[in-house]
Amino acid sequence: MEVTVAMIPVFDDPRLLPIRHKVEAGERLNLNDGVTLYRTPDLLGVGWMANQVRERLHGNKTFFNVNRHINPTDVCVASCKLCAFGKKAKDPTAYAFSLEEIWERAGRGHAEGVTEFHIVGGLHPELSLDWYCEMLRGLKQRYPEVHLKAFTMVEIGYFAQRTKISHREVLERLKDAGMDSMPGGGAEIFAERVRRIICDHKLSGDQWIEVARIAHKLGIHSNCTMLYGHIETEEDRVDHLLKLRSLQDETQGFQTFIPLAFHPDNTAMEHVGKTTGFNDIREIAVSRLML
């Protein structure tokens, strides 16, 4: 005789029970719920709820693409404490590829069957918006079937500042040149207190949201991200997720949310410890529940 066992967990933290009821009813979680999910010791309970949402939305499907990163330059005028990539123009190890080199590198990826080029780089003081538009046009002409996911909201802000035109005009020109969508980098953590310390040379959190809003309204979809595991609080993380959720309500323009664990090596914040595997799986679970 076959015996079946219902997989209904016993939650160790009673604070999770009202959250579980919300999740099962399809209700949205609030700031206090999110903070509880980050602070509860019952990681298995959090993961179980997140998996219920995943299966309800997607069953057993996983989505992926085959992409190659193209980073045109690591020269950057910003000096973000979180960064191990950017270099000053006078640094002898800094680089800036020519258009021909970029197209040649793209060709290598194309030969490997890529479906997408992911293009981000430093905020170079000399490369112009026209140069980047020419880069996109060249890629589209050579590899028309490959999706071009290019430029963070931070890069859009920098192009607008240098060219002295609006964010909308920058996005329209890039879209006309072949940009299909945008990655979600540069969001970091939206809390102003945190941004002043880790990335004070970048757009503010509100400006990041506004650039994403404009892009979405122009029909340019994007990803979105959150950098965690540095000096932010649990409240900062939940606030970040709620702001992304609110913009998604408005525009339906985000395709994917990517939680990014902070890697302190070779940054000005090397004293910050690395995230653990438990941190990382909790972040994925909480993000699924909040979003």
Long-range contacts (C-beta under 8 A, 24 or more apart in sequence): 9-44, 9-45, 9-48, 11-42, 11-45, 12-41, 12-42, 12-44, 12-45, 13-40, 13-41, 13-42, 13-45, 15-40, 16-40, 16-42, 16-45, 16-46, 16-49, 19-49, 19-289, 20-45, 20-49, 23-49, 23-52, 23-53, 23-289, 24-52, 28-245, 29-289, 29-290, 31-235, 31-238, 31-239, 31-242, 33-290, 34-234, 34-237, 34-238, 34-241, 34-242, 34-286, 34-289, 34-290, 35-234, 35-235, 35-238, 37-282, 37-285, 37-286, 37-289, 37-290, 38-234, 38-237, 38-238, 38-282, 38-286, 39-234, 43-278, 43-281, 43-282, 43-285, 46-282, 46-285, 46-286, 46-289, 47-281, 47-282, 47-285, 49-285, 49-289, 50-284, 50-285, 50-286, 50-288, 50-289, 53-288, 53-289, 54-288, 65-115, 65-116, 65-147, 66-112, 66-113, 66-114, 66-115, 66-116, 67-114, 67-115, 67-116, 67-117, 67-118, 67-149, 68-106, 68-108, 68-109, 68-112, 68-114, 68-116, 68-117, 68-118, 69-117, 69-118, 69-119, 69-120, 70-102, 70-105, 70-106, 70-109, 70-117, 70-118, 70-119, 71-119, 71-120, 71-121, 72-96, 72-97, 72-102, 72-119, 72-121, 72-124, 72-127, 72-132, 72-135, 73-97, 73-121, 73-122, 73-124, 73-127, 74-121, 74-122, 75-122, 75-124, 75-125, 76-122, 76-123, 76-124, 77-122, 77-123, 77-124, 77-125, 77-158, 77-201, 78-122, 78-123, 78-199, 78-201, 78-202, 79-201, 80-198, 80-199, 80-200, 80-201, 80-202, 81-197, 81-198, 81-199, 81-267, 81-268, 81-269, 82-188, 82-198, 82-199, 82-227, 82-230, 82-262, 82-267, 82-268, 82-269, 83-199, 83-267, 84-263, 84-265, 84-266, 84-267, 85-122, 86-122, 86-123, 87-122, 89-124, 89-125, 89-126, 96-124, 96-127, 99-131, 99-134, 99-135, 99-138, 102-135, 102-138, 102-139, 103-138, 103-139, 103-142, 106-139, 106-142, 106-143, 106-146, 107-142, 107-143, 110-142, 110-143, 110-146, 114-146, 115-146, 115-147, 116-146, 116-147, 116-148, 116-149, 117-143, 117-146, 117-147, 117-148, 117-149, 117-150, 118-149, 118-150, 118-183, 119-148, 119-149, 119-150, 119-151, 120-150, 120-151, 120-152, 120-155, 120-183, 120-185, 121-155, 123-154, 123-155, 123-158, 128-162, 128-163, 129-159, 129-162, 129-163, 129-170, 129-173, 129-174, 132-159, 132-174, 132-177, 133-173, 133-174, 133-176, 133-177, 134-177, 136-174, 136-177, 136-178, 136-179, 137-177, 137-178, 139-178, 140-177, 140-178, 147-180, 147-181, 148-178, 148-179, 148-180, 148-181, 149-180, 149-181, 149-182, 149-183, 149-223, 150-174, 150-179, 150-182, 150-183, 151-179, 151-182, 151-183, 152-182, 152-183, 152-184, 152-185, 152-186, 153-182, 153-184, 153-186, 153-187, 153-203, 153-207, 153-208, 153-211, 153-212, 153-215, 153-222, 154-185, 154-186, 154-202, 154-203, 154-208, 155-186, 156-182, 156-211, 156-215, 157-202, 157-203, 157-207, 157-211, 167-210, 167-211, 167-214, 168-214, 168-218, 171-211, 171-214, 171-215, 171-218, 171-220, 172-218, 175-218, 175-219, 175-220, 179-220, 180-220, 181-220, 181-221, 181-222, 181-223, 181-255, 182-212, 182-215, 182-220, 182-221, 182-222, 182-223, 183-222, 183-223, 183-225, 184-222, 184-223, 184-224, 184-225, 184-254, 184-256, 184-257, 184-258, 185-225, 186-225, 187-224, 187-225, 187-226, 187-227, 187-240, 187-244, 188-225, 188-226, 188-227, 189-226, 189-227, 189-228, 189-230, 189-232, 189-236, 189-237, 189-240, 190-236, 190-239, 190-240, 190-243, 191-232, 191-236, 191-239, 191-240, 193-236, 194-230, 194-231, 194-232, 194-236, 197-231, 198-230, 198-231, 198-269, 205-240, 205-243, 209-243, 209-247, 212-247, 212-251, 212-253, 212-254, 213-247, 213-250, 213-251, 213-253, 215-253, 216-247, 216-251, 216-252, 216-253, 216-254, 217-251, 217-253, 220-253, 221-253, 221-254, 221-255, 222-253, 222-254, 222-255, 223-254, 223-255, 223-256, 223-257, 223-258, 224-254, 224-256, 224-257, 224-258, 225-257, 225-258, 225-259, 225-260, 226-257, 226-258, 226-259, 226-260, 226-287, 227-260, 227-262, 228-259, 228-260, 228-261, 228-262, 228-275, 228-279, 228-283, 229-261, 229-262, 229-272, 229-274, 229-275, 229-279, 230-262, 230-264, 230-269, 230-272, 231-269, 231-272, 237-283, 237-286, 238-290, 241-286, 241-287, 241-290, 241-291, 242-290, 244-291, 245-290, 245-291, 248-291, 257-287, 257-291, 259-283, 259-284, 259-287
